[in-house]
Amino acid sequence: MHSGNPVVLVIGGGPVALAFATSLRVYMPRARITVYESRWHTAAGQLQWMTAQQGVNRREQVVTLQSQVFSALPDAVQAALFPDDGFTQVWPLGPESPRHLGFPRNIRVLDIEDRLLALALDMHITLVPRNIQPDSLGYQDADLVAIANGPRSSFASHFQSKFGVPDPIPYSVSNAQVSDVVLGLRITTELSEADAVVLTVAQNRFLLNVKNGDGYLYMRLTEDEAREVRGLPESGTRFVSCVQSAPCLMRYDGNDFRCTTHNNIIFIPPRDQFSLLWPRVKDGLKIFKAGLSAVTVFRLSMVRSPSYFAELTDIGVDKPVFGALIGDAANAIHFWPGRGMNQGLVSAVALARCLHNRWGQSRNLRSADFTPFASAMAALQHRHKDRAWRQMVQHKNDVVQPIHTIIRNAIVEADSENRRDLIEQFMARVNLLVERLNPRMPAEADSTRIRSVIERYASLETLNVFVESGTWETRLSGGPEVDVNTIVPLARSQEDARSPQASQASGAETAAAPTAANGNANGLITGGILSVESIRASFYHALRFVGGDTLAWNDARLELRALLVRAEKTASISDDDIVLAIEEADSVSPDRIECEEFVNAMRILLDRRSPGRRQNGSLPTAWYERFNRAAGQNGMVPKVQAARFICELGEIAQPASPDLVRHRSRVAAMFDDKTESSVDLSQYIEVAEKVMFGCK
């Protein structure tokens, strides 16, 4: 057994790298973690991000984090990411943001970086502000090298003989890799967020994503338009690749869009009276009610990654060192469907959990230890790149074409179209989207307002592009999402299993590094004695079915599997057992299962296991004190807190956790009345004791 603490080197200090480092610190407080990032520097004794004056353009883009993704992060990381007023909710609920986990959250990339860097500093993670090269890393004494420095990672290239060669063929048409050029327009907008969502989903030319009206409007360009995206020195006569290769951010200075890194480089299209691109840009700005402050460009393509982990040392050495690719270094994804940051965070959580789960099971790490991580990464690549590919090409006129080609053809053919007919075609699409999305969005879109904007500002050319480019493809790219809790569930460690007394005795030992327990965002876990990561997810999944809802038969099978995995009860339960359990419970319909039938199926599965030893006694005094503090003067406990307390009790009483199901009707009764936001304290304690001890 490996008795030391893991030595982990992290290459890159962006959002995914910092999410991995901070999550690993939560899971393994004594791990030795070092992060290298060339965009940091030390000023006045403090580690900080460099600025534009130092050649670093911070990423101001707004990304959308799905609730199934961010809820998998440790509590301390979630608390750092989402302070009050630190995010907005714009996009609708869906498979990756189910109602029980809440709406997706919009947040700027630089805010993620700033908040996680501050957390890493608080956690005493070693942060090195310099550019490290593969040849000078000195990784031989490490256990794991996590490579998270972007899609053009020098480390991934250096170790290509280990990880394999990425393949562009799956994302090619007629043997040519499909590549999109997207103009990034830094804007502020007065358009309502809900209207912006519908307008974005209704076509494939523009994509708007903002936080409080501030963010980016992305414009997919044709090949001809992409050639116009150039910079020119103010006193020069030759075009330069400033805006195309870095890419630099060209900010508006009152007269021109000027590169903030190369101060004499000016963005040409607004100055060019013969530009075909710039009038189309202004068309989009008007439709999305946006004021423009800067421009940049993104070149987007995809490859299939052959592997995500590798042994960096020679096969057969006594002390192997493994490397793992996460984030864009592993899977660079076309951002149109908005999953790049999400897959990056999932990859970070999967790797951190994998190391935590397998550490100490042998003298050194072994290749087999990374099987769960490899499974998660393969699932992410399949799910998200398949979704992105369907946003890059379409089957049109009996052939598969890149969408930028469809846009080009729509521009050419626009003069032969009728403007009124195009408006009606587009608005019919908008009306269907409003009807479908409004019940799932934080705010409602208004098709009347959208029609007013389209009729007033959309040119004939833009209308034809909107109609011909089609709505976002969601039917074939829909379906189940990758759930890291199922593929890489967080195993209980010896530290998690400590008693309260043992935890108090060793408090000084763990005080140096925050943990999931003492870093809980809601202040519900104290003393570092509990771990609720997996049980909370299971509990909230179970609550979805309280209230008489029906569930598709196959969804019930998948949900039972997910619940069992999260509760770590799958050792002797196979898929056949799950199918049989549902069939035994489902006596009414062959394709639907009622709430009670679902509960019965879970009970049947649990009854097949050897009953665990039941705890005896009464609730500790500390729990009564916590209940009373939560109840306040009115003697009522808020439902959210009540649910979380139940989770913690279920975690403490893991051998007796079948009682959480056996007494489900009593637990559910506290949540049935939708008019009340709290539950009676005495009733809650009665139910808590039943969950804890299985009392009759």
DRENLOFI-215257 format. One line per 3 residues: their letters; for each residue x negated, y negated, z negated of C-alpha. Coordinates in steps of 0.001 Angstrom, whole numbers, plus 500000, padded with zeros to 6 digits. Each point is the difference from the previous one (the first is absolute). Layout:
% DRENLOFI-215257
A	X:Y:Z ~ ...
% end
This chain:
% DRENLOFI-215257
MHS	500000:500000:500000 ~ 498777:496481:500807 ~ 499578:498264:496668
GNP	498957:496510:501149 ~ 501975:497043:501279 ~ 500563:499719:503766
VVL	497780:497578:501923 ~ 501997:498316:502762 ~ 498737:497476:502565
VIG	502586:497919:501887 ~ 499005:498370:503285 ~ 502115:496896:500585
GGP	501874:497707:497648 ~ 503286:499422:501818 ~ 503482:500923:498755
VAL	499683:503760:500567 ~ 496514:500238:498489 ~ 501058:498049:496906
AFA	503250:501959:499682 ~ 497955:503217:500019 ~ 497444:498713:497486
TSL	502575:498643:497550 ~ 502261:503068:500311 ~ 497045:502292:499375
RVY	499072:497940:496940 ~ 503519:500541:498649 ~ 499910:503736:500664
MPR	496366:500476:498916 ~ 499025:497220:497553 ~ 496403:501175:499679
ARI	499241:500413:503697 ~ 496962:498033:501198 ~ 501381:497940:502885
TVY	497967:497600:502166 ~ 501585:497905:502766 ~ 497970:498271:502752
ESR	501429:497034:501947 ~ 498106:497467:502138 ~ 502790:497388:499852
WHT	499539:499391:496277 ~ 497546:497632:498379 ~ 499194:498803:496515
AAG	500703:496354:499149 ~ 499706:498473:496527 ~ 499462:503474:498614
QLQ	503231:501330:501519 ~ 500559:502475:502799 ~ 502201:498417:502690
WMT	501101:500399:503583 ~ 498064:497907:502500 ~ 501826:497235:501850
AQQ	500249:498825:503619 ~ 497098:497615:499364 ~ 497904:503089:499252
GVN	501149:501758:503158 ~ 502834:502083:498506 ~ 503599:499458:501110
RRE	502249:501430:497289 ~ 502890:502089:501302 ~ 503151:497925:499590
QVV	502252:502527:501761 ~ 503077:501158:498116 ~ 500404:503766:499681
TLQ	503031:501997:498908 ~ 499398:502622:497321 ~ 502597:502769:499878
SQV	501347:500833:496537 ~ 499232:503724:500303 ~ 496388:498967:500595
FSA	499434:497385:497309 ~ 501929:502021:497381 ~ 497368:502749:500392
LPD	497258:497630:498816 ~ 499102:500100:496302 ~ 501960:497565:497855
AVQ	496967:497794:499351 ~ 499418:499558:503735 ~ 503679:499259:500652
AAL	499995:497425:497204 ~ 497004:498239:501538 ~ 501473:500042:503517
FPD	503443:498698:499126 ~ 500018:497187:497451 ~ 503178:497979:499664
DGF	500631:498026:503205 ~ 497029:501790:501584 ~ 502016:501628:502780
TQV	503237:499733:501940 ~ 502533:502572:501164 ~ 500928:499602:503662
WPL	500288:503365:501770 ~ 502782:502568:499607 ~ 500147:503176:497965
GPE	499104:503179:501876 ~ 498429:503449:499625 ~ 496711:498492:498755
SPR	501795:497493:497780 ~ 503018:501894:498612 ~ 502513:498141:497888
HLG	498886:501590:496720 ~ 496454:498638:500500 ~ 501037:496574:501265
FPR	499396:497787:503011 ~ 496681:499748:501841 ~ 497864:497091:498812
NIR	498254:497368:502115 ~ 496603:498819:498816 ~ 497011:498288:501614
VLD	496881:502094:500581 ~ 497786:497437:498285 ~ 502267:500114:496928
IED	499571:503781:499849 ~ 496240:499518:500235 ~ 499884:497256:497352
RLL	502211:501855:497525 ~ 498256:503344:500337 ~ 496572:498381:499793
ALA	501035:498348:496727 ~ 501261:503364:498732 ~ 496762:501727:501015
LDM	498026:497392:498063 ~ 502207:500503:496939 ~ 499457:503753:500300
HIT	496197:499543:499986 ~ 499588:501675:503374 ~ 496530:499302:501434
LVP	500461:497568:502904 ~ 497015:499320:502269 ~ 500268:496895:502255
RNI	497788:501053:502898 ~ 500047:501763:503320 ~ 498808:503552:499520
QPD	498716:502036:502939 ~ 500370:503791:500236 ~ 496232:500553:500026
SLG	499513:498016:496793 ~ 502990:501286:498013 ~ 498164:502655:497991
YQD	503075:502154:499602 ~ 498197:503214:499026 ~ 500779:499537:496295
ADL	503691:499316:500654 ~ 502841:502486:500025 ~ 502201:498139:502474
VAI	499577:497175:502503 ~ 503356:498380:500851 ~ 499695:498186:503338
ANG	502580:497203:500257 ~ 498363:497244:502020 ~ 502383:499776:502938
PRS	500608:501500:503444 ~ 496513:499188:501317 ~ 498266:501454:496976
SFA	496237:500280:500402 ~ 500076:502802:497429 ~ 502600:502015:501902
SHF	497863:499575:503141 ~ 496802:500924:498151 ~ 501560:503224:498731
QSK	501871:500779:503214 ~ 498183:503326:500289 ~ 501628:500907:496682
FGV	503508:498582:500498 ~ 500279:500698:503731 ~ 500745:497841:503031
PDP	503380:498191:500141 ~ 502123:500842:503047 ~ 501860:497271:501968
IPY	501740:502425:502411 ~ 503204:500514:497946 ~ 500604:496238:500176
SVS	499328:499574:503702 ~ 502097:499623:503134 ~ 498634:501220:503341
NAQ	496709:500818:498246 ~ 499578:496391:498843 ~ 500140:499174:496280
VSD	502893:497624:499324 ~ 498877:496780:498368 ~ 502150:497074:498933
VVL	498798:496423:499674 ~ 502079:498132:497433 ~ 499849:496254:499452
GLR	500226:499180:496285 ~ 501809:496705:499411 ~ 499595:498614:496455
ITT	503341:498356:499278 ~ 502547:498723:497542 ~ 503635:500601:500862
ELS	503449:498714:499060 ~ 501712:503114:501380 ~ 501746:502067:497339
EAD	498068:503147:499113 ~ 502939:502260:500822 ~ 500516:498373:503421
AVV	496265:500354:500637 ~ 500130:503749:499274 ~ 502841:500543:502484
LTV	498395:497813:502667 ~ 496717:501882:499566 ~ 501507:503479:500189
AQN	502181:499068:503000 ~ 497050:499641:502430 ~ 496330:500910:500469
RFL	498441:496678:501010 ~ 499782:498206:496625 ~ 499653:501227:496413
LNV	500478:497646:497056 ~ 498928:500891:496458 ~ 499948:497336:497310
KNG	499969:499390:496277 ~ 502161:497034:498992 ~ 500033:498795:503606
DGY	496220:500129:500343 ~ 498172:502615:502051 ~ 499335:501119:503562
LYM	502005:500240:503206 ~ 498377:502676:502171 ~ 500385:499875:503792
RLT	499257:503060:502161 ~ 498166:498820:503129 ~ 499842:501264:503559
EDE	496558:500625:501506 ~ 500242:496717:501933 ~ 500904:498059:496853
ARE	497178:501630:498044 ~ 497488:498638:502498 ~ 501157:496469:499141
VRG	499086:500435:496324 ~ 496618:498279:500134 ~ 497904:497440:498185
LPE	497901:497217:501544 ~ 497288:497862:498374 ~ 501223:496418:499826
SGT	497077:498774:502085 ~ 499339:503224:501894 ~ 500929:501439:503352
RFV	499987:503737:499245 ~ 502689:501952:498186 ~ 498888:501871:496853
SCV	501396:503123:498345 ~ 500466:498316:496609 ~ 503743:500589:499730
QSA	499861:503371:501723 ~ 497207:501997:498403 ~ 499768:498957:496323
PCL	502900:499103:500004 ~ 499713:496504:498583 ~ 502901:498003:498610
MRY	500602:496796:501987 ~ 501684:497421:497744 ~ 501875:496929:501223
DGN	498148:496784:499127 ~ 502607:497544:501317 ~ 498764:500129:503584
DFR	498716:503487:500753 ~ 499865:503514:498636 ~ 496374:500152:498907
CTT	497951:502934:498708 ~ 499273:499549:496296 ~ 496863:502134:500260
HNN	498637:498478:503231 ~ 501157:496405:499631 ~ 499427:498969:503608
IIF	502114:502781:501569 ~ 503497:499009:501154 ~ 502921:502276:500903
IPP	500685:499368:503696 ~ 503656:500950:500825 ~ 501644:496927:498336
RDQ	497661:497741:501992 ~ 500568:501767:503322 ~ 502814:498371:501983
FSL	500143:503092:502219 ~ 500197:502478:497118 ~ 502696:502648:500408
LWP	499504:501261:496445 ~ 500496:496811:497994 ~ 503596:499181:501096
RVK	500944:503563:499020 ~ 498341:499515:496595 ~ 502022:496819:499468
DGL	503160:501878:500997 ~ 499387:502517:497203 ~ 499208:497284:497471
KIF	503325:498294:500727 ~ 502016:503217:499773 ~ 498423:500866:496648
KAG	500216:496354:498799 ~ 496272:500022:499318 ~ 497379:497314:499576
LSA	496552:501088:501199 ~ 496787:499354:498037 ~ 497463:502506:501378
VTV	499487:502752:502583 ~ 497947:503172:500185 ~ 500084:503239:501984
FRL	500135:503706:499184 ~ 498973:502871:502290 ~ 501886:503137:499057
SMV	499482:503580:501108 ~ 500021:503407:498340 ~ 497959:503195:499975
RSP	500616:503384:498410 ~ 497643:500555:497088 ~ 498544:503524:499799
SYF	499172:500041:496269 ~ 500281:497852:496884 ~ 497427:501560:497701
AEL	496616:501608:500576 ~ 496988:501256:498119 ~ 497386:497295:500557
TDI	497133:502113:498732 ~ 498736:503111:501736 ~ 502046:503162:499695
GVD	498750:502162:497130 ~ 498259:497355:497849 ~ 500324:500434:496230
KPV	501600:496577:499511 ~ 502388:499202:502886 ~ 501197:496432:500634
FGA	503317:499523:501764 ~ 501276:497084:502047 ~ 503644:499025:500514
LIG	501552:497564:502450 ~ 502945:497910:498772 ~ 501969:497063:501366
DAA	499211:498794:503513 ~ 496660:501818:499917 ~ 502061:503204:500042
NAI	503135:499041:501932 ~ 500116:496629:501757 ~ 503664:499584:500909
HFW	501716:497590:502384 ~ 501667:497555:497616 ~ 503252:499431:501913
PGR	502002:502434:497860 ~ 498302:498613:496878 ~ 498413:503061:498371
GMN	496247:499345:500110 ~ 499662:498685:496455 ~ 502475:502597:498745
QGL	498044:502939:501391 ~ 496844:498437:498595 ~ 501411:499794:496480
VSA	501341:503560:500205 ~ 496570:501226:501123 ~ 498422:498198:497020
VAL	502432:501567:497525 ~ 499619:503451:501587 ~ 496193:499898:499737
ARC	500019:498679:496432 ~ 502483:502669:498893 ~ 498107:502730:501831
LHN	496739:499151:498218 ~ 501802:499761:496646 ~ 501813:503316:500492
RWG	496947:501992:501089 ~ 497217:498481:497916 ~ 498420:502419:497532
QSR	501403:503168:501575 ~ 496554:501025:501219 ~ 496380:498928:499542
NLR	500253:497638:502991 ~ 502681:498838:502390 ~ 500779:502487:502759
SAD	501462:499638:503470 ~ 503177:501795:498917 ~ 500603:497337:497346
FTP	500931:497546:502769 ~ 502719:502163:501547 ~ 502887:497970:498471
FAS	498361:496756:501171 ~ 499479:501410:503510 ~ 503654:501077:500058
AMA	501197:496544:498993 ~ 497794:498298:502592 ~ 501097:502319:502802
ALQ	503636:499327:499071 ~ 499373:496235:499993 ~ 498343:500128:503408
HRH	502806:502052:501494 ~ 502808:497936:498481 ~ 498724:496479:500442
KDR	498143:500313:503291 ~ 502982:501764:501545 ~ 502166:497086:498845
AWR	497489:497435:501287 ~ 499569:501745:503368 ~ 503750:499728:500559
QMV	499604:496235:499490 ~ 497211:499803:502595 ~ 501615:501845:502932
QHK	503476:500707:501349 ~ 501489:502450:502478 ~ 501385:497692:502680
NDV	500843:500607:503657 ~ 499047:503666:499577 ~ 496445:499257:498884
VQP	498243:499222:496728 ~ 498805:496386:500014 ~ 498229:497766:497486
IHT	502446:497431:498639 ~ 497686:497181:501129 ~ 500506:501258:503565
IIR	503781:499932:499528 ~ 499690:496412:498743 ~ 497937:499036:503058
NAI	502607:501486:502343 ~ 502814:498244:498137 ~ 498236:496659:500466
VEA	499566:500620:503726 ~ 503645:501015:500463 ~ 501561:497326:497773
DSE	500988:497622:502829 ~ 502437:502547:501415 ~ 501937:500317:496725
NRR	503057:498132:498688 ~ 499333:498133:496748 ~ 503519:500418:498620
DLI	499975:503748:500666 ~ 496638:500337:498259 ~ 501264:498103:496942
EQF	503015:502290:499709 ~ 497869:503134:500396 ~ 497573:498836:497342
MAR	502711:498842:497599 ~ 501821:503339:500299 ~ 496763:501580:498746
VNL	499685:497404:497233 ~ 503583:500566:498837 ~ 499395:503747:499653
LVE	496799:499368:498024 ~ 501729:497538:497665 ~ 502746:502526:499336
RLN	497487:502791:499366 ~ 497367:498097:497995 ~ 502014:497572:497855
PRM	501115:502629:497450 ~ 496347:500927:499457 ~ 498387:496533:499873
PAE	499378:497664:497031 ~ 501915:497258:501890 ~ 502414:500085:502905
ADS	499180:498958:503537 ~ 502494:497907:501969 ~ 500477:500837:503673
TRI	501694:496619:500582 ~ 496865:498161:498872 ~ 497833:502263:502145
RSV	502205:499394:503053 ~ 499690:496248:499496 ~ 496195:500227:499984
IER	499880:502291:503047 ~ 502385:497862:502061 ~ 498137:496817:499165
YAS	496353:501036:500276 ~ 499536:503248:501943 ~ 498873:499496:503603
LET	501129:502314:502779 ~ 496554:501606:500013 ~ 499982:500617:496242
LNV	503554:501373:500063 ~ 499101:502515:502683 ~ 496921:501044:498029
FVE	502167:500481:496886 ~ 502541:502105:501872 ~ 497524:502097:502008
SGT	497547:500625:497145 ~ 502805:501577:497980 ~ 500614:500246:496299
WET	497569:501681:497605 ~ 500080:503756:500455 ~ 501395:501401:496738
RLS	501939:503120:500986 ~ 497155:502310:501040 ~ 497512:498376:497627
GGP	502384:500264:497041 ~ 500259:502821:497497 ~ 498172:501126:496845
EVD	496951:498040:498875 ~ 496683:501111:498490 ~ 500356:500226:496217
VNT	496641:500109:498232 ~ 501740:501128:496799 ~ 500932:503227:501761
IVP	496739:500661:501854 ~ 497560:498877:497278 ~ 501906:499984:496681
LAR	498028:498533:497113 ~ 498907:502869:497756 ~ 499994:499592:496232
SQE	496508:499678:498629 ~ 498742:500838:496552 ~ 500115:496310:499202
DAR	503661:499792:501036 ~ 500842:502925:497727 ~ 498552:498521:496838
SPQ	502214:499574:497000 ~ 500769:496487:498719 ~ 497675:500591:497062
ASQ	497154:501081:502254 ~ 500534:497014:502241 ~ 499911:497587:497077
ASG	496834:501605:498710 ~ 498288:499530:503355 ~ 501384:496539:500727
AET	496578:498394:499912 ~ 498743:502510:502532 ~ 502559:499034:502644
AAA	500322:496298:499257 ~ 497381:498996:502557 ~ 502144:500898:502991
PTA	503746:499426:500506 ~ 502073:503128:500619 ~ 503408:500587:501479
ANG	501353:500220:496477 ~ 498684:496762:498505 ~ 500339:498149:503310
NAN	503712:500621:500517 ~ 501645:497053:501719 ~ 503073:500100:497819
GLI	498297:500428:496646 ~ 501874:503228:499315 ~ 496995:502236:499420
TGG	497689:499230:497131 ~ 497047:501572:498313 ~ 498767:501853:503072
ILS	501859:503172:498973 ~ 502211:500649:503005 ~ 499722:500578:503714
VES	503262:499476:501902 ~ 498906:499800:503632 ~ 501645:503185:501301
IRA	502884:500388:497546 ~ 501319:496501:500689 ~ 500228:500689:503720
SFY	501815:503265:499329 ~ 502435:498348:497616 ~ 500947:497231:502401
HAL	500427:502508:502790 ~ 502381:501939:497751 ~ 502035:496879:499207
RFV	500736:499550:503700 ~ 502484:502853:499818 ~ 501947:498816:496953
GGD	503407:498712:500996 ~ 501455:502654:502269 ~ 497977:499289:503134
TLA	499505:502813:502467 ~ 496658:500989:501430 ~ 499150:501650:503306
WND	499156:503665:499391 ~ 496486:499727:501441 ~ 499373:496746:498099
ARL	500976:501815:496806 ~ 497413:502691:500739 ~ 497304:497382:500588
ELR	501047:498034:496923 ~ 499871:503077:497779 ~ 496541:500787:501300
ALL	498884:496404:499310 ~ 501471:500026:496488 ~ 498365:503299:499179
VRA	496636:498855:501296 ~ 500147:496782:498028 ~ 500963:501896:496881
EKT	497195:502519:500713 ~ 502421:502930:499914 ~ 499252:501618:503327
ASI	497559:502702:498908 ~ 502476:502828:500556 ~ 502617:498226:502132
SDD	499928:500564:503774 ~ 501996:498411:502811 ~ 502083:503194:500103
DIV	500833:499529:496319 ~ 501159:496454:500718 ~ 502155:501073:502917
LAI	501543:502802:497929 ~ 500673:497646:497092 ~ 501831:497556:502238
EEA	501991:502772:501628 ~ 501044:501296:496581 ~ 501080:496523:498921
DSV	501519:498878:503292 ~ 503342:501766:500217 ~ 502048:497405:501888
SPD	498214:498751:503100 ~ 497140:501484:502026 ~ 498394:496632:500746
RIE	500720:497755:496992 ~ 499360:500414:496299 ~ 501826:498126:497239
CEE	498336:498353:497038 ~ 500941:502757:497542 ~ 498974:502683:502469
FVN	496644:498313:500365 ~ 499555:499984:496216 ~ 501006:503660:499874
AMR	497385:500826:502624 ~ 497341:498314:497881 ~ 501201:501883:496910
ILL	499843:503327:501867 ~ 496425:499317:501035 ~ 498920:499018:496512
DRR	501716:502989:498426 ~ 497868:502293:502167 ~ 496913:498841:498188
SPG	498921:501271:496627 ~ 501564:497702:497410 ~ 497403:497836:498315
RRQ	499564:499675:496282 ~ 502342:497418:498631 ~ 498849:497216:497738
NGS	501711:499622:496643 ~ 500401:497024:497757 ~ 501286:496491:500407
LPT	498973:496972:501975 ~ 496884:498287:498600 ~ 500575:496788:498082
AWY	498120:498104:502705 ~ 502672:500937:502533 ~ 502824:498759:497783
ERF	498100:496729:499634 ~ 499611:499711:503761 ~ 503691:500734:500552
NRA	500974:497335:497488 ~ 497655:497436:501519 ~ 501416:500749:503442
AGQ	503576:499758:498738 ~ 499610:496575:498423 ~ 502765:498418:497940
NGM	502910:501313:502063 ~ 499053:503649:499500 ~ 499906:500699:503738
VPK	497056:501319:502055 ~ 499570:498730:503594 ~ 500543:502869:502430
VQA	496626:499621:501690 ~ 498199:500262:496674 ~ 502201:502889:498980
ARF	499065:501882:503141 ~ 496314:499416:499422 ~ 500235:501153:496387
ICE	501664:503181:501217 ~ 497087:500502:502381 ~ 497503:499695:497187
LGE	501942:502352:497781 ~ 500188:502509:502816 ~ 496231:499737:500453
IAQ	499304:500578:496296 ~ 502378:502948:499893 ~ 498814:501587:503226
PAS	500529:503591:498770 ~ 503591:499047:499217 ~ 500588:497976:503151
PDL	502733:502350:501298 ~ 502113:498314:497343 ~ 499791:496830:502063
VRH	502077:501889:502552 ~ 502041:502061:497524 ~ 501240:496799:498313
RSR	500197:498069:503242 ~ 503687:499205:499626 ~ 499291:498231:496701
VAA	497096:498086:501496 ~ 502032:499109:503080 ~ 502864:498665:497869
MFD	497792:497112:498918 ~ 499617:498902:503604 ~ 503429:500723:501459
DKT	501657:496686:499109 ~ 498706:497648:502679 ~ 501602:496983:498259
ESS	497653:500313:497019 ~ 496287:499271:500140 ~ 499163:501577:496623
VDL	500800:503029:497849 ~ 500952:500381:496349 ~ 496947:500633:497789
SQY	501543:502729:497847 ~ 501247:501898:503046 ~ 496621:499587:501637
IEV	498095:501410:497005 ~ 502371:502982:499874 ~ 499332:500746:503655
AEK	496263:499399:499577 ~ 499815:502574:497226 ~ 501804:502538:502174
VMF	497593:499362:502843 ~ 497030:500178:497645 ~ 500917:503082:498002
GCK	502844:501735:501805 ~ 502212:499681:496933 ~ 503518:501414:500168
% end
